[in-house]
Amino acid sequence: MNQRCTVLSAAALLLSLSGCVLPGISMRNDYSALPPIQTFADDIHDIMMPAEMEWDRARSMTIKTESFHGGVWHYSGKVETMSLKDYMLNAMQDSKWKLVGEAASSDIMFAFVKPHKTCMMVISEGDFRNRTHLTLYVTIDKTAAVKLNPFGEPATPLIPPQKQAAPPTEQQAVQPLDDLSY
């Protein structure tokens, strides 16, 4: 009997340490209260995307040169259109983007700017699979940030330097009091 109790105790201890439980009883932690992990649009670290949005490679394209970085990024996910709108507005403003335009019809469009950057986004209603679409049109002028022209050369000022005016002559500087009439 003693040996049987020891085996049962050892088995119970082993089951409790291995995480096994009786069928139908779940020991999972509830992670529903945790916020979703946010991601970035491509490698642009000042445009946050909600975790529910998935990148669609087939509908996206990007270009990177020495002077320019930009492209079109398309995402879709099972989110409500107005919820996505609110999220994107807040995320962009938190990342110091300035909202410069907004339009709405069946789609919602926003235009944002930062020094040397622009981002236009279009949020489209869900499709037959109940997925909402988000398309980003981003341009980043890398040369403007370091004061180079698009050819990588030092930028010249657009306004020519002003000519210094010649000092006034004695005749221009002195005006007789007779000529003043009130």
Secondary structure, DSSP 8 states (H G I E B T S, - for coil): -HHHHHHHHHHHHHHHHHT---TT-------TTS----EEETTEEEEEE-TT-EE-GGG-EEEE-SSEEEEEEEEEES--HHHHHHHHHHHHHHTT-EEEEEEESSEEEEEEEETTEEEEEEEE---TT--EEEEEEEEEEHHHHTTB-TTSSB---SS----------HHHH---GGG---
